[in-house]
């Protein structure tokens, strides 16, 4: 089985660390602590999946979704939003602009693993 590459974009180092602890053994994980650094990483690193927070300074997660999905080089990368924004309108907006899945924090380890498997096919 080939190791899948996942880009985790979250400005909270605790959240990034928790995600790395949950998925780091099974996948190659690269972290970005802002939307702008994530976009820079995407110029040289093509992940199989993106895990994305919404509330970040400068470029927020919604803007990242739009930029990734409007770029022919990255448009097919599945994006799973992991956000503390729990309103139904937040979820609907995230999915409408192009995110593939929307999970609310706090995330249970089995839920994130199951969702990742759904998009990576193993």
TIMI-2910 file (N, C-alpha, C, CB; in pm, 1 decimal, decimal comma, always signed):
<rs>
+----------+----------+----------+----------+----------+----------+----------+----------+----------+----------+----------+----------+------+
!      n_x !      n_y !      n_z !     ca_x !     ca_y !     ca_z !      c_x !      c_y !      c_z !     cb_x !     cb_y !     cb_z ! resn !
+----------+----------+----------+----------+----------+----------+----------+----------+----------+----------+----------+----------+------+
!    +84,6 !   -118,7 !     +0,0 !     +0,0 !     +0,0 !     +0,0 !    +88,6 !   +124,3 !     +0,0 !    -95,9 !     +0,2 !   +122,5 !  Unk !
!    +60,8 !   +215,2 !    -88,7 !   +136,9 !   +338,5 !    -97,6 !    +93,7 !   +434,3 !    +12,0 !   +119,8 !   +403,2 !   -235,3 !  Unk !
!   +190,0 !   +500,9 !    +72,4 !   +158,4 !   +600,3 !   +173,4 !    +96,1 !   +721,5 !   +104,9 !   +285,2 !   +640,6 !   +254,1 !  Unk !
!    -17,9 !   +763,3 !   +155,2 !    -86,1 !   +879,9 !    +99,0 !    -34,4 !  +1006,4 !   +166,7 !   -240,3 !   +867,8 !   +115,8 !  Unk !
!    -35,8 !  +1115,2 !    +91,0 !    +14,2 !  +1242,9 !   +140,3 !   -103,9 !  +1331,8 !   +179,8 !   +102,6 !  +1312,7 !    +33,4 !  Unk !
!    -95,6 !  +1386,3 !   +300,8 !   -201,6 !  +1472,1 !   +352,2 !   -141,8 !  +1605,4 !   +395,2 !   -275,8 !  +1404,2 !   +470,4 !  Unk !
!   -204,9 !  +1713,0 !   +351,3 !   -167,1 !  +1847,4 !   +393,8 !   -265,6 !  +1893,2 !   +500,3 !   -164,5 !  +1946,8 !   +273,2 !  Unk !
!   -214,8 !  +1921,1 !   +620,7 !   -295,7 !  +1971,0 !   +731,7 !   -272,9 !  +2121,4 !   +740,6 !   -259,3 !  +1899,0 !   +867,5 !  Unk !
!   -381,6 !  +2197,7 !   +730,5 !   -372,2 !  +2343,9 !   +735,8 !   -451,8 !  +2393,1 !   +856,6 !   -425,2 !  +2409,6 !   +602,8 !  Unk !
!   -380,2 !  +2434,6 !   +960,2 !   -444,8 !  +2481,3 !  +1082,4 !   -347,0 !  +2572,6 !  +1155,5 !   -489,1 !  +2361,3 !  +1173,4 !  Unk !
!   -393,6 !  +2689,0 !  +1199,0 !   -304,9 !  +2782,2 !  +1268,9 !   -288,3 !  +2747,0 !  +1416,0 !   -357,6 !  +2923,4 !  +1256,1 !  Unk !
!   -360,3 !  +2646,9 !  +1465,5 !   -349,0 !  +2603,7 !  +1604,6 !   -255,1 !  +2483,5 !  +1612,5 !   -488,8 !  +2568,5 !  +1663,6 !  Unk !
!   -136,0 !  +2501,1 !  +1672,1 !    -40,1 !  +2390,5 !  +1676,5 !    -91,2 !  +2269,2 !  +1754,8 !    +89,5 !  +2438,4 !  +1737,4 !  Unk !
!   -181,0 !  +2291,7 !  +1848,5 !   -237,1 !  +2178,7 !  +1924,5 !   -324,4 !  +2093,0 !  +1832,8 !   -320,1 !  +2229,5 !  +2046,6 !  Unk !
!   -410,3 !  +2157,3 !  +1755,0 !   -495,1 !  +2082,7 !  +1660,4 !   -410,3 !  +2007,8 !  +1558,5 !   -592,0 !  +2178,0 !  +1587,9 !  Unk !
!   -309,0 !  +2074,3 !  +1504,3 !   -220,3 !  +2008,5 !  +1407,8 !   -150,6 !  +1889,4 !  +1471,8 !   -116,1 !  +2107,6 !  +1353,3 !  Unk !
!   -106,0 !  +1905,9 !  +1596,1 !    -38,9 !  +1796,8 !  +1666,9 !   -130,3 !  +1678,6 !  +1691,5 !    +15,6 !  +1846,1 !  +1798,4 !  Unk !
!   -254,4 !  +1707,0 !  +1728,1 !   -351,6 !  +1599,5 !  +1749,9 !   -377,0 !  +1523,3 !  +1619,5 !   -484,5 !  +1656,8 !  +1805,5 !  Unk !
!   -394,2 !  +1596,4 !  +1510,9 !   -416,2 !  +1531,5 !  +1381,3 !   -295,5 !  +1446,4 !  +1341,6 !   -444,8 !  +1636,9 !  +1272,6 !  Unk !
!   -175,9 !  +1498,8 !  +1363,8 !    -55,1 !  +1423,5 !  +1332,2 !    -49,7 !  +1295,0 !  +1414,8 !    +70,5 !  +1509,2 !  +1357,7 !  Unk !
!    -87,7 !  +1304,0 !  +1541,9 !    -88,1 !  +1185,2 !  +1627,9 !   -189,0 !  +1081,1 !  +1579,2 !   -119,6 !  +1224,8 !  +1772,7 !  Unk !
!   -301,9 !  +1127,8 !  +1526,3 !   -406,6 !  +1035,8 !  +1480,4 !   -369,6 !   +971,4 !  +1346,9 !   -540,4 !  +1109,6 !  +1467,5 !  Unk !
!   -317,9 !  +1049,9 !  +1252,9 !   -300,1 !   +999,3 !  +1115,6 !   -155,4 !   +984,5 !  +1071,5 !   -369,5 !  +1089,8 !  +1020,3 !  Unk !
!    -61,1 !  +1032,8 !  +1151,6 !    +78,3 !  +1036,9 !  +1110,6 !   +143,4 !   +902,2 !  +1087,4 !   +155,1 !  +1108,8 !  +1210,7 !  Unk !
!    +96,1 !   +797,8 !  +1155,8 !   +155,5 !   +664,9 !  +1136,2 !   +114,6 !   +604,3 !  +1002,7 !   +114,8 !   +571,3 !  +1249,9 !  Unk !
!     -3,7 !   +638,5 !   +956,1 !    -56,5 !   +575,9 !   +834,5 !    -31,3 !   +658,8 !   +708,4 !   -205,0 !   +552,0 !   +850,0 !  Unk !
!     +2,8 !   +785,0 !   +725,2 !    +14,0 !   +875,4 !   +610,9 !   +134,7 !   +966,8 !   +625,0 !   -113,2 !   +958,8 !   +596,1 !  Unk !
!   +179,4 !  +1021,2 !   +512,2 !   +282,1 !  +1125,5 !   +513,6 !   +208,9 !  +1257,7 !   +533,0 !   +369,3 !  +1125,5 !   +380,3 !  Unk !
!   +237,6 !  +1325,4 !   +643,7 !   +164,9 !  +1447,1 !   +677,1 !   +259,3 !  +1567,7 !   +671,9 !    +99,6 !  +1434,8 !   +817,0 !  Unk !
!   +214,3 !  +1670,4 !   +601,9 !   +284,5 !  +1799,3 !   +598,3 !   +187,9 !  +1900,3 !   +659,8 !   +328,3 !  +1841,0 !   +449,1 !  Unk !
!   +239,0 !  +1987,8 !   +745,6 !   +153,4 !  +2086,8 !   +811,2 !   +184,7 !  +2227,0 !   +762,6 !   +169,5 !  +2079,4 !   +962,7 !  Unk !
!    +79,7 !  +2306,3 !   +755,1 !    +93,1 !  +2449,5 !   +726,5 !    +15,1 !  +2523,2 !   +834,4 !    +40,6 !  +2486,3 !   +581,1 !  Unk !
!    +71,5 !  +2633,7 !   +884,9 !     +3,0 !  +2704,8 !   +993,0 !    -74,6 !  +2827,0 !   +945,1 !   +103,0 !  +2747,1 !  +1096,8 !  Unk !
!    -88,9 !  +2840,2 !   +811,8 !   -169,5 !  +2950,2 !   +757,1 !   -212,4 !  +2915,1 !   +615,3 !    -89,9 !  +3084,7 !   +758,7 !  Unk !
!   -314,4 !  +2984,4 !   +569,0 !   -359,9 !  +2963,4 !   +432,4 !   -254,3 !  +3001,2 !   +330,7 !   -485,4 !  +3042,1 !   +406,9 !  Unk !
!   -182,8 !  +3111,3 !   +356,3 !    -81,0 !  +3154,3 !   +260,7 !    +35,5 !  +3056,5 !   +254,9 !    -30,3 !  +3293,0 !   +296,7 !  Unk !
!    +78,6 !  +3002,7 !   +369,1 !   +188,1 !  +2904,8 !   +364,3 !   +140,8 !  +2775,9 !   +297,9 !   +241,6 !  +2875,2 !   +506,5 !  Unk !
!    +15,1 !  +2740,5 !   +316,1 !    -39,1 !  +2620,8 !   +249,9 !    -36,6 !  +2637,8 !    +98,0 !   -183,7 !  +2592,4 !   +298,0 !  Unk !
!    -75,5 !  +2754,3 !    +51,3 !    -75,5 !  +2779,3 !    -92,8 !    +66,6 !  +2774,0 !   -148,5 !   -139,9 !  +2915,8 !   -123,9 !  Unk !
!   +162,5 !  +2819,6 !    -70,5 !   +303,2 !  +2811,6 !   -110,5 !   +347,9 !  +2665,0 !   -118,6 !   +392,7 !  +2890,0 !    -10,8 !  Unk !
!   +310,6 !  +2586,0 !    -18,2 !   +344,7 !  +2443,2 !    -16,8 !   +285,6 !  +2373,5 !   -139,3 !   +293,5 !  +2376,0 !   +113,3 !  Unk !
!   +164,0 !  +2410,3 !   -175,9 !    +95,9 !  +2345,5 !   -288,4 !   +163,3 !  +2370,9 !   -422,8 !    -46,8 !  +2392,5 !   -295,1 !  Unk !
!   +254,4 !  +2464,9 !   -428,7 !   +326,4 !  +2487,7 !   -554,5 !   +429,3 !  +2378,0 !   -580,4 !   +395,5 !  +2624,7 !   -552,3 !  Unk !
!   +471,9 !  +2307,5 !   -474,3 !   +574,4 !  +2203,8 !   -491,6 !   +532,7 !  +2067,3 !   -438,1 !   +701,3 !  +2246,4 !   -423,7 !  Unk !
!   +427,4 !  +2061,8 !   -358,5 !   +383,6 !  +1937,9 !   -293,3 !   +239,2 !  +1910,5 !   -331,4 !   +398,9 !  +1947,1 !   -138,2 !  Unk !
!   +213,2 !  +1793,7 !   -390,3 !    +76,3 !  +1761,3 !   -430,6 !    +20,9 !  +1655,1 !   -336,2 !    +71,2 !  +1712,0 !   -578,8 !  Unk !
!    -58,3 !  +1696,2 !   -238,5 !   -115,4 !  +1599,8 !   -145,4 !   -230,2 !  +1521,1 !   -209,2 !   -164,4 !  +1671,1 !    -19,7 !  Unk !
!   -260,9 !  +1407,3 !   -148,1 !   -376,2 !  +1327,2 !   -190,9 !   -503,5 !  +1377,9 !   -123,9 !   -354,3 !  +1177,5 !   -158,0 !  Unk !
!   -486,7 !  +1457,5 !    -17,0 !   -599,7 !  +1504,7 !    +62,0 !   -555,9 !  +1627,9 !   +140,4 !   -652,4 !  +1393,2 !   +157,5 !  Unk !
!   -649,9 !  +1720,4 !   +162,6 !   -623,6 !  +1838,3 !   +245,5 !   -721,7 !  +1838,3 !   +362,0 !   -635,8 !  +1970,6 !   +162,1 !  Unk !
!   -667,9 !  +1856,3 !   +483,9 !   -748,4 !  +1878,7 !   +603,9 !   -732,9 !  +2026,1 !   +637,5 !   -703,7 !  +1785,0 !   +725,1 !  Unk !
!   -842,9 !  +2098,6 !   +647,7 !   -837,5 !  +2244,6 !   +648,6 !   -924,8 !  +2306,7 !   +756,4 !   -878,7 !  +2297,8 !   +514,7 !  Unk !
!   -863,7 !  +2394,8 !   +835,1 !   -937,1 !  +2476,2 !   +932,2 !   -992,6 !  +2599,1 !   +858,4 !   -844,1 !  +2519,1 !  +1053,4 !  Unk !
!  -1094,3 !  +2662,1 !   +914,4 !  -1152,9 !  +2781,2 !   +852,2 !  -1095,4 !  +2909,6 !   +911,2 !  -1304,8 !  +2780,1 !   +868,9 !  Unk !
!  -1102,2 !  +2922,3 !  +1043,1 !  -1061,5 !  +3047,1 !  +1108,0 !   -910,6 !  +3056,6 !  +1118,9 !  -1124,3 !  +3058,5 !  +1246,4 !  Unk !
!   -851,0 !  +3129,4 !  +1024,7 !   -707,1 !  +3154,5 !  +1024,4 !   -684,8 !  +3298,4 !   +980,4 !   -631,3 !  +3054,0 !   +930,5 !  Unk !
!   -573,8 !  +3359,5 !  +1022,9 !   -547,2 !  +3497,9 !   +982,8 !   -510,5 !  +3508,3 !   +834,7 !   -434,9 !  +3556,4 !  +1068,1 !  Unk !
!   -523,5 !  +3626,1 !   +780,7 !   -488,7 !  +3659,1 !   +641,5 !   -576,9 !  +3586,0 !   +541,3 !   -342,6 !  +3625,5 !   +614,5 !  Unk !
!   -542,8 !  +3464,6 !   +506,0 !   -623,9 !  +3386,7 !   +412,0 !   -696,7 !  +3279,2 !   +492,1 !   -535,3 !  +3322,9 !   +297,4 !  Unk !
!   -830,9 !  +3288,0 !   +498,7 !   -903,7 !  +3188,4 !   +577,7 !   -928,8 !  +3061,6 !   +495,6 !  -1037,5 !  +3246,9 !   +627,7 !  Unk !
!   -983,6 !  +2960,7 !   +562,0 !  -1005,9 !  +2832,1 !   +497,2 !  -1100,0 !  +2838,6 !   +378,1 !  -1059,2 !  +2735,5 !   +596,2 !  Unk !
!  -1202,6 !  +2921,6 !   +386,1 !  -1293,7 !  +2934,0 !   +272,0 !  -1219,0 !  +2985,8 !   +148,7 !  -1411,2 !  +3028,2 !   +306,8 !  Unk !
!  -1130,9 !  +3083,9 !   +169,8 !  -1052,2 !  +3136,9 !    +58,0 !   -958,3 !  +3030,1 !     +1,9 !   -971,5 !  +3260,1 !   +102,8 !  Unk !
!   -900,1 !  +2948,6 !    +91,4 !   -812,6 !  +2839,8 !    +46,2 !   -891,4 !  +2742,0 !    -40,7 !   -749,7 !  +2765,8 !   +167,4 !  Unk !
!  -1012,3 !  +2706,0 !     +2,6 !  -1095,6 !  +2614,4 !    -76,5 !  -1115,1 !  +2670,6 !   -216,6 !  -1233,0 !  +2591,0 !     -7,9 !  Unk !
!  -1155,3 !  +2795,5 !   -225,8 !  -1180,3 !  +2856,6 !   -357,6 !  -1054,9 !  +2855,3 !   -444,3 !  -1230,4 !  +3001,1 !   -341,0 !  Unk !
!   -940,7 !  +2892,1 !   -386,7 !   -816,2 !  +2898,8 !   -463,9 !   -771,4 !  +2759,1 !   -509,3 !   -705,1 !  +2965,3 !   -380,0 !  Unk !
!   -783,6 !  +2660,5 !   -421,9 !   -743,5 !  +2523,5 !   -458,5 !   -836,6 !  +2467,5 !   -565,9 !   -744,2 !  +2431,0 !   -333,9 !  Unk !
!   -965,8 !  +2485,9 !   -548,8 !  -1063,2 !  +2428,1 !   -641,8 !  -1068,4 !  +2502,4 !   -775,9 !  -1201,2 !  +2428,4 !   -578,2 !  Unk !
!  -1018,7 !  +2625,9 !   -779,9 !  -1016,0 !  +2700,9 !   -905,6 !   -883,3 !  +2689,3 !   -979,3 !  -1045,4 !  +2845,9 !   -879,0 !  Unk !
!   -792,1 !  +2607,4 !   -927,8 !   -662,3 !  +2587,1 !   -991,2 !   -662,4 !  +2448,9 !  -1058,1 !   -545,3 !  +2599,5 !   -886,5 !  Unk !
!   -642,4 !  +2442,2 !  -1190,1 !   -645,6 !  +2312,6 !  -1259,7 !   -544,5 !  +2211,0 !  -1205,7 !   -620,0 !  +2333,9 !  -1406,7 !  Unk !
!   -436,0 !  +2258,4 !  -1142,7 !   -334,8 !  +2166,6 !  -1089,2 !   -375,9 !  +2104,6 !   -956,0 !   -203,2 !  +2239,3 !  -1072,3 !  Unk !
!   -470,8 !  +2166,9 !   -886,4 !   -509,2 !  +2118,5 !   -753,1 !   -658,9 !  +2092,0 !   -737,7 !   -466,4 !  +2218,1 !   -649,5 !  Unk !
!   -737,2 !  +2118,8 !   -840,5 !   -883,0 !  +2113,9 !   -827,6 !   -938,7 !  +1977,1 !   -787,8 !   -944,8 !  +2155,5 !   -956,6 !  Unk !
!   -864,4 !  +1869,7 !   -814,9 !   -915,2 !  +1735,3 !   -783,8 !   -872,3 !  +1683,1 !   -647,5 !   -869,9 !  +1639,2 !   -889,0 !  Unk !
!   -799,1 !  +1763,0 !   -570,8 !   -757,9 !  +1720,0 !   -436,8 !   -878,1 !  +1733,2 !   -343,3 !   -635,8 !  +1804,7 !   -384,4 !  Unk !
!   -919,6 !  +1623,0 !   -277,9 !  -1030,7 !  +1633,2 !   -183,7 !   -993,2 !  +1722,8 !    -65,0 !  -1071,8 !  +1493,1 !   -134,1 !  Unk !
!  -1087,6 !  +1805,7 !    -23,4 !  -1068,1 !  +1893,4 !    +91,7 !  -1171,1 !  +1858,5 !   +198,3 !  -1079,1 !  +2043,3 !    +50,8 !  Unk !
!  -1120,4 !  +1826,6 !   +316,8 !  -1206,9 !  +1803,5 !   +432,6 !  -1186,9 !  +1921,6 !   +526,5 !  -1174,6 !  +1665,8 !   +504,5 !  Unk !
!  -1292,5 !  +1996,4 !   +549,9 !  -1286,6 !  +2106,8 !   +644,6 !  -1303,0 !  +2049,9 !   +784,7 !  -1396,0 !  +2214,1 !   +614,2 !  Unk !
!  -1214,6 !  +2094,1 !   +876,0 !  -1224,2 !  +2061,5 !  +1018,1 !  -1236,5 !  +2195,3 !  +1089,6 !  -1098,6 !  +1976,7 !  +1070,0 !  Unk !
!  -1354,9 !  +2226,6 !  +1138,8 !  -1375,8 !  +2361,5 !  +1190,5 !  -1455,1 !  +2363,9 !  +1320,3 !  -1446,1 !  +2444,9 !  +1087,6 !  Unk !
!  -1428,2 !  +2467,3 !  +1397,4 !  -1507,7 !  +2492,6 !  +1516,2 !  -1638,4 !  +2563,6 !  +1482,6 !  -1428,2 !  +2574,6 !  +1615,6 !  Unk !
!  -1655,3 !  +2603,2 !  +1357,3 !  -1781,0 !  +2665,7 !  +1313,2 !  -1884,3 !  +2556,1 !  +1293,6 !  -1761,1 !  +2748,2 !  +1180,8 !  Unk !
!  -1983,7 !  +2552,7 !  +1380,6 !  -2075,7 !  +2439,0 !  +1383,0 !  -2214,6 !  +2468,0 !  +1327,3 !  -2089,4 !  +2390,5 !  +1522,0 !  Unk !
!  -2238,9 !  +2591,4 !  +1285,6 !  -2371,0 !  +2624,1 !  +1231,4 !  -2393,6 !  +2552,5 !  +1097,9 !  -2385,8 !  +2777,1 !  +1213,5 !  Unk !
!  -2516,1 !  +2515,3 !  +1074,1 !  -2549,8 !  +2449,1 !   +947,8 !  -2514,7 !  +2537,9 !   +829,0 !  -2699,1 !  +2412,6 !   +944,1 !  Unk !
!  -2531,0 !  +2669,2 !   +843,5 !  -2499,1 !  +2761,9 !   +734,8 !  -2348,8 !  +2759,8 !   +703,9 !  -2544,2 !  +2905,2 !   +771,4 !  Unk !
!  -2265,0 !  +2741,4 !   +806,1 !  -2119,9 !  +2731,6 !   +783,5 !  -2088,2 !  +2607,1 !   +701,2 !  -2042,9 !  +2728,0 !   +918,5 !  Unk !
!  -2149,4 !  +2495,9 !   +738,8 !  -2127,5 !  +2369,7 !   +666,5 !  -2174,0 !  +2382,0 !   +521,8 !  -2201,6 !  +2253,3 !   +736,3 !  Unk !
!  -2294,5 !  +2434,4 !   +504,7 !  -2350,8 !  +2448,2 !   +369,1 !  -2263,1 !  +2537,3 !   +282,5 !  -2493,5 !  +2505,7 !   +375,1 !  Unk !
!  -2213,0 !  +2647,0 !   +339,4 !  -2127,8 !  +2737,2 !   +262,6 !  -1997,6 !  +2668,1 !   +223,0 !  -2098,1 !  +2864,5 !   +343,2 !  Unk !
!  -1934,4 !  +2599,2 !   +317,4 !  -1809,8 !  +2528,6 !   +288,8 !  -1824,9 !  +2427,0 !   +177,3 !  -1759,7 !  +2460,1 !   +412,8 !  Unk !
!  -1934,0 !  +2352,4 !   +179,7 !  -1957,7 !  +2251,8 !    +76,3 !  -1994,6 !  +2317,4 !    -56,9 !  -2068,8 !  +2155,4 !   +120,2 !  Unk !
!  -2070,5 !  +2426,1 !    -50,4 !  -2112,4 !  +2494,2 !   -173,1 !  -1993,3 !  +2553,3 !   -249,3 !  -2212,7 !  +2604,7 !   -140,0 !  Unk !
!  -1892,6 !  +2602,2 !   -177,1 !  -1778,2 !  +2663,2 !   -246,3 !  -1674,7 !  +2560,4 !   -291,2 !  -1711,8 !  +2765,1 !   -156,1 !  Unk !
!  -1696,3 !  +2432,6 !   -256,8 !  -1606,8 !  +2332,2 !   -313,3 !  -1545,4 !  +2230,9 !   -218,9 !  -1500,6 !  +2399,3 !   -379,6 !  Unk !
!  -1560,5 !  +2249,0 !    -87,8 !  -1507,5 !  +2148,1 !     +4,0 !  -1581,3 !  +2016,9 !    -19,6 !  -1521,4 !  +2194,0 !   +152,8 !  Unk !
!  -1512,0 !  +1906,9 !     +0,1 !  -1572,4 !  +1776,2 !    -22,5 !  -1644,3 !  +1722,1 !   +100,4 !  -1467,2 !  +1678,5 !    -66,0 !  Unk !
!  -1601,5 !  +1766,0 !   +217,8 !  -1659,4 !  +1715,3 !   +341,8 !  -1638,4 !  +1821,4 !   +449,5 !  -1595,1 !  +1577,6 !   +383,6 !  Unk !
!  -1725,5 !  +1823,8 !   +551,2 !  -1716,3 !  +1923,3 !   +657,6 !  -1735,6 !  +1852,8 !   +790,6 !  -1821,5 !  +2037,1 !   +638,8 !  Unk !
!  -1633,5 !  +1854,5 !   +875,2 !  -1641,7 !  +1798,0 !  +1009,4 !  -1625,3 !  +1910,9 !  +1110,2 !  -1533,7 !  +1687,3 !  +1031,0 !  Unk !
!  -1696,7 !  +1902,1 !  +1222,7 !  -1684,0 !  +2004,7 !  +1325,4 !  -1595,1 !  +1954,4 !  +1438,8 !  -1822,8 !  +2045,4 !  +1379,2 !  Unk !
!  -1521,1 !  +2049,1 !  +1496,5 !  -1435,4 !  +2019,8 !  +1611,3 !  -1521,6 !  +2018,9 !  +1736,9 !  -1319,3 !  +2124,0 !  +1623,7 !  Unk !
!  -1488,1 !  +1943,5 !  +1838,6 !  -1372,6 !  +1853,5 !  +1842,5 !  -1397,7 !  +1728,4 !  +1757,3 !  -1340,8 !  +1813,2 !  +1988,1 !  Unk !
!  -1294,1 !  +1680,9 !  +1693,4 !  -1302,6 !  +1565,4 !  +1604,4 !  -1265,1 !  +1440,1 !  +1682,4 !  -1210,1 !  +1583,1 !  +1480,2 !  Unk !
!  -1345,6 !  +1337,8 !  +1668,9 !  -1312,5 !  +1209,1 !  +1730,0 !  -1216,7 !  +1134,3 !  +1635,8 !  -1442,8 !  +1124,3 !  +1758,3 !  Unk !
!  -1114,2 !  +1069,7 !  +1690,6 !  -1016,3 !  +1000,4 !  +1605,1 !  -1078,3 !   +902,2 !  +1506,4 !   -918,2 !   +926,8 !  +1691,0 !  Unk !
!  -1176,8 !   +823,2 !  +1550,4 !  -1236,5 !   +725,9 !  +1457,8 !  -1313,2 !   +795,6 !  +1346,1 !  -1329,9 !   +630,4 !  +1533,5 !  Unk !
!  -1371,0 !   +911,3 !  +1375,9 !  -1445,6 !   +986,0 !  +1273,6 !  -1350,1 !  +1040,9 !  +1166,7 !  -1525,8 !  +1102,3 !  +1338,8 !  Unk !
!  -1236,9 !  +1097,1 !  +1209,4 !  -1143,1 !  +1150,9 !  +1111,4 !  -1080,7 !  +1038,3 !  +1029,7 !  -1033,6 !  +1233,3 !  +1181,1 !  Unk !
!  -1046,0 !   +927,1 !  +1093,4 !   -987,8 !   +814,3 !  +1019,6 !  -1086,8 !   +758,7 !   +917,2 !   -944,5 !   +703,0 !  +1117,1 !  Unk !
!  -1212,3 !   +744,0 !   +957,9 !  -1315,8 !   +691,7 !   +867,4 !  -1336,3 !   +785,9 !   +747,8 !  -1449,6 !   +672,3 !   +943,7 !  Unk !
!  -1338,4 !   +917,6 !   +773,5 !  -1359,5 !  +1014,6 !   +666,7 !  -1240,3 !  +1016,4 !   +570,9 !  -1382,8 !  +1154,6 !   +725,4 !  Unk !
!  -1119,8 !  +1008,8 !   +624,6 !  -1001,4 !  +1004,7 !   +538,5 !  -1004,5 !   +879,8 !   +450,0 !   -872,0 !  +1007,3 !   +623,6 !  Unk !
!  -1037,7 !   +765,8 !   +508,2 !  -1045,5 !   +640,8 !   +429,4 !  -1149,7 !   +653,5 !   +318,6 !  -1080,1 !   +520,2 !   +521,0 !  Unk !
!  -1259,0 !   +721,9 !   +346,6 !  -1364,8 !   +742,5 !   +247,4 !  -1309,7 !   +813,6 !   +123,8 !  -1481,1 !   +823,8 !   +308,3 !  Unk !
!  -1219,2 !   +908,5 !   +143,1 !  -1167,2 !   +985,5 !    +30,7 !  -1038,5 !   +928,1 !    -28,7 !  -1143,0 !  +1126,7 !    +74,2 !  Unk !
!   -963,4 !   +852,9 !    +49,7 !   -838,2 !   +796,7 !     -2,4 !   -854,6 !   +652,8 !    -48,1 !   -729,5 !   +804,2 !   +102,9 !  Unk !
!   -968,9 !   +592,9 !    -19,0 !  -1000,0 !   +460,1 !    -72,9 !   -924,6 !   +344,8 !    -11,6 !   -974,8 !   +459,6 !   -216,0 !  Unk !
!   -888,4 !   +353,5 !   +117,0 !   -830,0 !   +237,1 !   +184,2 !   -858,7 !   +238,1 !   +332,4 !   -680,2 !   +232,1 !   +161,4 !  Unk !
+----------+----------+----------+----------+----------+----------+----------+----------+----------+----------+----------+----------+------+
</rs>
